[in-house]
Amino acid sequence: MNFYDKLDQAMASFSQHKGGFLTVKDAQSRVNTMTISWGFAGVMWGVPHFITLVRPVRYTWELLKTADSFTVSFPFEGMDEALRICSVESGRDIDKSKVVTFQDAKSVASPVVAGCDFYYECKINYVDAMHGDKVPEAYQKHYPEKDWHDFIFGEIVEIY
């Protein structure tokens, strides 16, 4: 599949407040998924990338620290309850495999969420912290606790 195929639908998932599943498997083989409502897809360093944002207080970030990959699974229709649960419940408290079904990805260690319509498999190649003092005033409301996101850059190695 071409990088641009279904890109508009994937990005529309964010703008329509539906989201997708960010899934990671860490070095200890722990797996978690969370709902994401923000993300960026584009070309960087000459190759397609997906950039996700995760707050360091999240369980998913704990796994990302030792992972080499992540996946993004987009359900264009349905899965609303699973998306809701994965947005409000922590993997520290519940087993997300009881909410969604994980299946092996094609090229990376992190699995995908079965039953979705579109997938990015990403190899992590850069991480950086958001600098709160540079966040525009209009968006400060998203950070009442000053718990800034980190940016995780993933080179997209599979699209389907």
trRosetta pair geometry for C-beta under 8 A, 3 or more apart (Angstrom, degrees):
i j d omega theta_ij theta_ji phi_ij phi_ji
1 5 4.9 -111 -177 59 97 141
1 6 7.5 -12 177 17 135 113
1 159 4.7 -116 81 107 111 96
1 160 5.5 158 3 -98 133 49
2 5 4.6 108 61 -18 83 102
2 159 7.6 -63 89 89 18 141
3 7 6.9 35 144 -63 63 125
3 41 7.9 178 179 165 96 115
3 43 7.7 67 146 -72 163 94
3 48 4.4 -163 -123 -82 134 145
3 156 7.0 119 -119 85 99 145
3 159 6.2 161 -103 -20 47 166
4 7 5.1 -62 -152 -1 44 132
5 159 7.2 133 61 137 101 128
6 9 4.8 -49 -163 41 74 115
6 10 5.9 78 137 -26 85 97
6 117 7.8 -164 -152 130 143 99
6 118 5.0 -164 144 -114 148 141
7 10 5.7 -55 -147 36 32 112
7 11 6.3 23 159 -11 67 108
7 41 6.0 -146 -143 96 101 142
8 11 6.1 -59 -144 43 29 104
8 12 6.1 34 154 -25 64 110
9 12 5.4 -53 -143 35 31 116
9 13 6.9 46 152 -32 61 93
9 74 7.2 129 122 137 94 146
9 76 5.7 -20 174 -107 123 125
9 117 7.7 -74 135 110 140 130
9 118 6.7 142 95 -21 118 157
10 13 5.8 -43 -164 13 34 115
10 14 7.9 26 144 -10 58 96
10 20 7.2 5 -155 -57 82 145
10 41 6.6 44 101 -11 135 150
10 72 7.9 75 -157 123 122 126
10 74 5.1 -118 -118 -64 79 165
10 118 5.7 -118 -77 110 100 147
10 120 7.8 73 -140 -32 153 115
11 14 5.8 -49 -166 30 46 110
11 15 6.6 33 145 -10 73 107
11 41 6.8 -117 -67 28 101 113
12 15 5.5 -59 -141 46 41 105
12 16 5.6 30 161 -12 75 112
13 16 6.3 -61 -136 45 22 102
13 18 4.8 -85 -160 71 73 108
13 19 6.0 -146 151 -8 100 2
13 20 5.6 67 124 -47 148 93
13 74 5.3 -140 -35 -147 164 111
13 76 6.9 -103 -79 -107 110 59
14 17 7.8 32 175 -72 32 29
14 18 7.8 -87 -66 51 19 70
14 19 6.6 63 -99 -97 56 50
14 20 7.8 -44 -63 -4 80 97
14 36 8.0 -32 -101 124 100 82
14 37 5.8 121 -140 179 76 53
14 38 6.2 94 -147 -103 127 29
14 39 6.2 -151 -76 36 141 83
17 37 6.5 7 -138 -144 53 123
18 75 7.8 -122 155 80 122 80
18 80 7.6 -79 -142 -106 91 80
18 83 6.7 -27 177 179 67 171
19 35 4.8 58 128 -178 150 97
19 36 5.7 167 -161 80 105 41
19 37 4.4 -60 -89 -86 109 65
19 83 5.6 144 71 -161 111 123
19 87 7.1 103 59 -78 168 124
20 35 7.3 148 76 -150 26 61
20 36 5.8 -22 64 58 77 91
20 39 7.4 -43 42 10 122 148
20 72 5.2 49 125 -179 138 92
20 73 6.0 172 -177 79 96 42
20 74 4.3 -47 -108 -92 119 68
20 75 7.4 156 -121 16 65 63
20 116 7.7 67 -147 -145 90 141
21 33 4.7 0 -173 -176 108 125
21 34 7.3 145 -152 71 62 26
21 35 6.5 -45 -96 -96 56 52
21 36 7.5 123 -136 13 9 86
21 71 7.9 10 104 103 89 88
21 72 7.0 156 78 -155 52 47
21 73 4.4 -11 56 56 107 99
21 74 7.9 -157 22 -68 73 31
21 75 7.8 52 -11 -10 104 96
21 82 7.9 -27 -75 132 124 110
21 83 7.4 -117 -65 -103 84 75
21 86 6.4 -1 -115 123 93 165
21 100 6.8 81 -116 -97 157 175
21 113 4.4 44 68 -11 159 144
21 116 7.1 -126 25 -73 116 144
22 33 6.5 156 78 -155 44 66
22 34 5.4 -19 58 61 97 80
22 35 7.7 104 14 -162 84 6
22 36 4.6 65 -25 -26 116 124
22 52 5.6 114 -114 -152 138 157
22 54 7.3 -152 118 -75 159 115
22 60 6.4 64 103 -164 113 152
22 70 6.0 -1 -172 174 86 127
22 71 7.6 160 -154 81 42 47
22 72 5.8 -16 -98 -100 63 77
23 31 6.9 6 -174 -171 96 93
23 32 7.2 -173 -142 96 59 39
23 33 4.1 -23 -94 -97 84 95
23 70 6.5 154 77 -166 46 74
23 71 4.8 -16 60 59 100 94
23 72 7.7 175 18 -83 78 28
23 73 6.5 28 -6 -3 121 111
23 102 7.0 155 -158 -119 146 105
23 110 5.5 151 114 168 84 108
23 111 5.9 -72 142 78 140 67
23 112 6.4 158 48 -118 147 28
23 113 6.1 171 -47 -39 140 87
24 31 7.2 178 91 -143 43 54
24 32 6.2 -8 57 59 84 78
24 33 7.7 154 15 -88 60 50
24 60 5.9 114 25 -160 127 84
24 63 4.7 142 105 114 121 122
24 64 5.4 -68 -144 -76 168 72
24 67 4.9 -84 -172 -66 109 170
24 69 7.4 171 -132 96 73 57
24 70 4.7 -34 -87 -109 90 90
24 71 7.8 179 -73 20 46 67
24 110 5.0 -52 -131 -119 36 132
25 29 6.3 -8 -176 -142 103 42
25 30 7.0 167 -151 79 56 39
25 31 4.8 -18 -97 -94 82 82
25 63 7.3 -81 -152 177 9 125
25 67 6.3 126 78 -121 43 114
25 69 7.5 5 46 70 86 95
25 109 5.1 -123 75 132 123 93
25 110 4.4 -178 13 -103 88 58
25 111 6.3 81 -42 -3 123 77
26 29 7.1 -74 71 -4 64 13
26 30 5.0 2 36 51 109 90
26 62 7.7 -44 -72 120 152 68
26 63 4.0 -126 -49 -156 116 76
26 64 7.4 -84 -91 -39 96 17
26 65 7.5 15 -129 58 121 67
26 66 4.7 62 -168 74 100 100
26 67 4.8 -85 -106 -63 54 86
27 66 3.9 -79 2 148 112 118
27 67 6.9 -144 -34 -79 68 41
28 66 7.1 51 -8 94 82 146
30 63 5.7 -127 91 -109 107 113
31 63 7.8 94 -123 -147 19 155
31 96 7.6 -120 117 62 85 112
31 97 7.1 66 88 -56 121 109
31 102 6.0 15 154 -97 153 168
31 110 7.5 140 -126 -143 90 68
31 111 6.2 11 -139 23 138 113
32 59 5.7 -141 -155 118 170 109
32 60 5.3 -142 102 -93 124 71
32 63 5.5 176 28 -10 114 155
32 91 3.6 -36 -127 -82 123 169
32 96 5.8 104 -144 12 58 140
33 60 7.7 34 -152 -99 13 118
33 73 7.9 -26 -141 31 136 119
33 86 5.6 -33 110 -145 92 137
33 91 7.6 127 37 -72 41 125
33 96 5.1 -175 40 148 86 153
33 100 6.2 -35 53 47 151 142
33 102 7.6 -176 -33 -85 125 103
33 113 6.1 76 -123 -68 164 115
34 54 7.7 107 62 -120 144 108
34 58 6.6 -21 -61 -172 169 133
34 59 7.8 150 -59 63 125 90
34 60 4.8 -85 -3 -44 130 143
34 86 5.5 175 -139 165 34 94
34 87 7.1 97 -176 -97 76 42
34 91 7.4 -92 -63 -25 92 109
35 83 4.9 92 -107 -165 130 70
35 84 7.6 35 -40 -70 159 13
35 86 4.5 125 -32 99 88 96
35 87 3.7 -41 48 -70 134 87
36 39 5.7 65 135 -43 132 115
36 52 5.9 -61 -132 -147 162 110
36 53 7.6 135 -148 52 116 69
36 72 7.2 -60 44 -127 135 106
37 87 7.8 47 -36 -120 107 127
38 52 7.6 121 96 -150 76 57
38 53 5.3 -19 95 35 123 121
39 50 6.2 1 177 -176 117 95
39 51 6.5 164 -162 81 66 55
39 52 5.1 -18 -112 -101 101 66
39 53 7.2 -152 -86 7 57 82
39 72 6.8 105 -151 -122 168 154
40 49 7.9 13 105 106 90 93
40 50 7.1 156 82 -158 51 49
40 51 4.3 -5 57 52 103 105
41 48 7.1 2 -173 -170 88 97
41 49 7.2 -179 -145 91 49 50
41 50 5.2 -17 -98 -102 79 75
41 51 7.8 -166 -73 18 33 71
41 120 7.4 -145 -106 -85 120 153
41 156 7.6 36 -142 -45 98 142
42 48 7.4 -172 113 -142 20 62
42 49 6.3 -17 69 58 61 87
42 51 7.9 -16 31 0 94 108
43 46 6.9 -7 175 -148 104 12
43 47 6.7 174 -149 88 77 14
43 48 5.8 -48 -95 -89 68 49
43 49 7.1 121 -129 13 20 84
44 47 7.1 -36 69 63 55 62
44 49 4.6 -22 31 7 111 139
44 153 7.1 -77 76 -155 153 128
45 49 7.7 74 33 -42 95 128
47 155 5.6 18 112 -146 130 105
47 156 7.5 -168 150 46 92 74
48 155 7.3 102 84 -164 57 60
48 156 4.2 -43 109 45 107 120
48 159 7.5 -14 103 -46 159 132
49 122 7.6 74 -153 -136 57 117
49 153 5.6 -18 -169 -167 133 90
49 154 6.3 144 -159 76 75 45
49 155 5.7 -48 -99 -101 79 44
49 156 6.2 -170 -105 -11 19 87
50 72 5.9 -125 157 2 162 141
50 120 4.9 82 -30 145 151 159
50 122 5.3 -101 46 -79 108 143
50 154 5.1 -17 62 65 84 103
50 156 5.6 86 -14 -67 94 103
51 151 5.7 -9 -173 -168 110 99
51 152 7.0 157 -156 76 58 46
51 153 5.2 -19 -104 -102 86 65
51 154 7.3 175 -86 21 37 71
52 70 6.9 -82 23 100 146 152
52 72 7.0 178 -71 -76 127 121
52 151 7.7 149 79 -155 38 51
52 152 5.1 -18 64 60 87 100
52 154 7.0 19 4 1 100 116
53 130 7.4 37 -143 -47 113 129
53 149 3.9 21 179 168 104 149
53 150 7.0 161 -152 74 60 37
53 151 5.9 -28 -99 -98 75 57
53 152 7.5 175 -88 16 25 79
54 58 5.4 -102 -178 49 97 141
54 60 5.6 -115 -146 96 139 113
54 61 4.7 172 131 -74 121 94
54 64 6.4 132 63 -2 157 157
54 149 6.3 120 57 -154 18 90
54 150 5.9 -27 67 56 72 88
54 152 6.2 12 14 -8 109 123
55 58 5.1 109 68 -19 80 102
55 61 6.6 -104 92 -33 41 143
55 147 5.3 37 -153 144 127 106
55 148 7.4 159 -121 101 81 25
55 149 5.4 -71 -74 -100 60 61
55 150 7.4 127 -121 7 19 77
56 61 5.0 -156 -130 141 37 162
56 147 7.5 -135 44 -171 83 89
56 150 6.0 78 -58 -19 85 119
57 61 7.3 69 46 36 22 138
57 147 5.9 -27 -4 -162 127 135
58 61 4.6 102 66 -3 87 99
58 62 7.4 -142 104 -5 54 81
58 90 7.6 -162 -151 -125 64 99
59 62 5.4 -47 -159 27 42 118
59 63 6.9 36 147 -13 67 101
59 90 5.1 120 -13 -172 129 97
59 91 4.3 -159 108 55 148 96
59 92 4.7 -159 -86 -36 133 89
60 63 5.8 -58 -157 39 37 109
60 64 6.2 41 147 -25 69 107
60 91 6.9 105 -59 13 68 132
61 64 5.2 -50 -141 35 37 116
61 65 6.7 55 155 -37 63 92
61 150 6.8 105 -129 35 124 126
62 65 6.2 -42 -164 8 29 116
63 66 7.1 -81 -169 47 39 84
63 67 5.8 40 146 -36 77 120
63 91 7.9 -11 -24 84 132 153
64 67 5.2 -62 -131 32 36 117
64 70 6.7 -7 -110 -66 99 125
64 124 7.3 141 -165 -93 89 153
64 127 7.8 136 145 -104 116 138
64 152 6.1 -76 -169 -101 143 152
67 70 6.5 78 123 -62 144 79
67 109 7.4 -157 -155 78 87 120
67 110 6.4 43 -165 -64 132 115
67 124 6.5 102 105 -6 86 143
68 108 7.5 -154 99 -157 86 98
68 109 6.5 73 56 22 97 125
68 123 6.6 -16 151 -151 83 76
68 124 5.8 -147 -171 38 34 102
69 105 7.7 -138 137 57 143 160
69 108 3.6 179 -171 -174 163 128
69 109 5.4 144 38 41 125 80
69 110 4.5 -149 103 5 98 107
69 121 7.0 -3 -175 -180 125 80
69 122 6.1 154 -159 88 75 55
69 123 5.4 -41 -99 -106 88 47
69 124 6.0 -146 -86 -10 26 85
69 154 7.2 84 -150 -139 56 119
70 108 7.8 -40 30 135 15 152
70 110 5.2 0 -121 45 30 174
70 122 5.4 -13 64 66 72 108
70 124 6.5 70 -3 -60 92 100
70 152 6.9 57 7 128 146 139
70 154 5.7 -106 49 -82 95 150
71 105 5.5 -162 -74 -87 140 134
71 108 6.6 174 -62 70 95 129
71 110 4.9 -168 -10 110 93 110
71 111 6.7 -94 22 107 144 27
71 112 4.7 -106 146 -89 155 72
71 113 7.9 -180 105 -5 120 71
71 119 6.3 -16 -174 -165 110 100
71 120 6.5 165 -158 86 59 59
71 121 5.2 -21 -107 -107 94 60
71 122 6.7 167 -93 19 38 81
72 119 7.0 155 82 -154 56 50
72 120 4.4 12 48 49 100 106
72 122 7.1 39 -5 -9 94 121
73 112 4.9 125 -77 -169 119 86
73 113 3.9 -168 72 38 162 96
73 116 4.0 168 174 -4 98 166
73 118 7.6 149 -159 81 45 51
73 119 5.5 -10 -106 -104 67 83
74 116 5.7 120 67 180 34 120
74 117 5.9 -61 100 61 82 86
74 118 4.3 -14 57 64 114 99
74 119 7.3 -157 19 -71 78 38
75 78 5.8 -90 168 78 126 73
75 79 3.9 53 83 32 173 138
75 82 7.9 82 3 67 156 121
75 83 7.2 -130 47 -53 123 118
75 113 7.7 -67 -42 102 104 125
75 115 6.9 8 -101 118 114 84
75 116 4.6 -99 -69 -122 69 76
75 117 6.0 106 -135 1 36 92
76 117 4.3 -35 3 37 102 157
76 118 6.9 68 -41 -1 104 108
77 117 7.2 78 20 -43 75 138
78 115 8.0 -79 100 153 126 114
79 82 4.7 -50 -170 45 82 116
79 83 5.7 89 128 -27 87 97
79 100 7.8 41 -148 -106 116 106
79 115 6.8 145 -72 113 123 117
79 116 7.2 -16 -21 -93 163 75
80 83 5.7 -56 -148 38 30 112
80 84 6.3 33 153 -22 65 106
81 84 5.5 -51 -148 34 33 114
81 85 6.3 32 155 -17 66 105
82 85 5.8 -52 -144 38 31 109
82 86 6.1 22 160 -11 65 112
82 99 5.3 136 -134 159 84 95
82 100 5.2 94 -162 -72 135 94
82 113 7.8 147 144 -172 142 140
83 86 6.0 -63 -142 45 26 105
83 87 6.3 26 156 -24 63 111
84 87 5.8 -64 -152 33 27 110
84 88 6.6 -7 163 5 65 112
85 88 6.6 -79 -147 47 27 90
85 89 5.3 -14 177 14 72 123
85 94 7.9 -75 171 86 109 156
85 99 5.0 -151 99 -139 141 140
86 89 6.8 -55 -100 53 25 89
86 96 6.3 63 -107 -136 98 119
86 99 6.2 164 -59 119 91 150
86 100 7.1 7 -59 -20 134 124
89 93 6.2 -118 -172 75 85 114
89 94 5.0 -5 162 24 130 132
89 96 7.8 160 99 -89 111 85
89 99 7.7 163 65 -59 138 153
90 93 4.8 80 67 11 89 100
90 94 7.2 127 75 22 47 79
91 94 6.9 -79 -118 67 33 61
91 95 7.7 54 -149 -117 71 28
91 96 5.5 -42 -102 -24 93 114
94 98 6.9 -102 170 50 99 119
94 99 7.2 67 130 -32 127 119
95 98 4.9 79 88 -6 95 106
96 99 5.1 -55 -159 36 57 114
96 100 6.2 -7 159 32 88 95
97 100 7.0 -72 -123 70 33 61
97 101 7.3 57 -157 -117 71 36
97 102 5.9 -58 -110 0 94 108
100 113 4.7 -35 169 -143 141 108
100 114 7.3 160 170 40 86 74
100 115 7.9 -141 -155 41 89 117
101 113 7.1 106 68 -163 53 61
101 114 4.2 -35 91 39 105 124
101 115 6.8 86 48 -7 109 112
102 111 4.1 70 -178 109 105 151
102 112 7.3 142 -154 72 64 33
102 113 6.6 -50 -100 -101 55 49
102 114 6.9 153 -146 -14 5 93
103 111 5.9 154 72 -168 28 112
103 112 5.9 -28 65 64 82 83
103 113 7.9 81 20 -170 82 9
103 114 4.5 86 -14 -70 117 101
104 111 5.8 -73 -101 -114 27 91
104 112 7.9 14 111 20 18 83
105 108 4.9 -15 94 55 147 76
105 109 7.5 19 43 66 119 10
105 110 6.2 37 -11 84 141 57
105 111 5.7 -169 -27 -130 84 32
105 112 5.2 111 -88 -25 81 93
105 119 7.6 -177 -128 169 93 139
105 121 4.9 129 -173 -112 132 126
105 158 7.0 155 175 54 102 145
106 121 6.3 -130 47 -23 86 161
106 158 4.9 152 62 -129 120 165
106 160 7.2 78 -12 5 143 141
107 121 5.3 127 54 118 97 150
107 157 5.0 -127 107 117 145 120
107 158 4.7 158 16 -34 124 125
108 121 4.7 176 9 -179 117 108
108 122 7.0 -4 -49 59 166 31
108 123 6.3 -160 -101 -76 121 70
108 157 6.5 125 -50 55 106 130
108 158 7.4 -141 -7 16 96 116
110 121 7.6 169 69 -143 94 81
112 116 6.9 -114 164 34 107 126
112 119 5.1 -16 -130 -127 144 135
112 121 7.3 -72 -64 -80 110 92
113 116 5.4 76 86 -29 92 121
116 119 6.4 111 89 -66 124 86
118 159 8.0 -7 -172 -170 86 78
118 160 7.6 -176 -147 102 49 37
119 158 7.1 -8 112 113 106 99
119 159 7.1 174 87 -147 64 38
119 160 5.4 -5 53 63 104 74
120 154 7.5 114 139 102 117 128
120 156 5.2 -68 -158 -123 102 108
120 158 7.5 146 -162 82 36 63
120 159 6.1 -5 -105 -102 64 75
121 156 7.0 102 67 -156 50 62
121 157 5.4 -64 100 64 96 86
121 158 3.8 22 36 48 121 103
121 159 7.8 -136 22 -60 76 39
122 154 2.6 47 163 153 132 131
122 155 6.2 145 -156 65 74 36
122 156 5.5 -40 -94 -92 81 51
122 157 6.8 145 -114 8 26 84
123 154 6.2 142 58 -161 30 77
123 155 4.8 -20 58 57 93 97
123 157 5.3 60 -16 -29 104 127
124 127 7.0 9 -176 -50 114 100
124 152 6.1 -46 -127 -176 105 101
124 153 7.1 107 -153 79 59 55
124 154 5.4 -41 -87 -99 50 80
125 153 5.8 -64 65 102 76 102
125 154 7.1 123 11 -124 80 31
125 155 5.2 40 -5 -18 132 105
126 151 7.9 -10 115 112 90 98
126 152 7.9 157 89 -159 54 39
126 153 4.0 7 61 45 94 129
127 150 6.0 15 -175 163 96 119
127 151 6.8 165 -153 86 48 60
127 152 5.3 -6 -107 -108 87 66
127 153 7.0 -146 -70 19 41 79
128 150 6.8 173 89 -163 32 78
128 151 5.0 -6 60 55 82 106
128 153 7.9 33 7 -16 94 108
129 148 6.7 72 180 107 87 124
129 150 5.3 -46 -104 -110 54 83
129 151 7.7 -161 -83 16 6 79
130 134 8.0 -140 177 62 70 100
130 135 6.9 43 164 -65 114 111
130 148 4.1 -146 78 171 108 114
130 149 4.9 60 -9 66 138 69
130 150 6.5 -135 -7 -91 82 29
130 151 6.5 112 -60 -29 81 90
131 134 4.5 48 91 15 105 113
131 135 7.5 -173 93 -29 55 78
131 148 7.4 64 -79 -166 4 165
132 135 5.5 -37 -151 6 45 117
132 143 6.6 -152 -127 133 111 162
132 146 5.9 30 -132 -154 164 85
132 148 4.7 -124 -64 -64 95 131
135 139 5.4 -109 172 85 101 109
135 140 6.0 131 109 -81 114 67
135 143 6.9 66 92 14 168 143
135 148 7.3 -156 -39 -116 137 110
136 139 5.2 73 68 16 85 102
136 140 7.6 -123 102 -31 44 80
137 140 5.6 -30 -154 -7 39 120
138 141 7.7 -43 166 5 39 104
139 142 5.5 -22 177 12 75 117
139 143 7.8 47 136 3 75 102
140 143 6.0 -78 -164 51 50 97
141 144 7.1 7 -163 -59 44 84
143 146 5.6 69 155 -99 107 28
143 147 6.2 -164 -147 46 87 55
143 148 6.2 15 -126 -80 144 59
156 159 6.0 33 165 -57 124 99
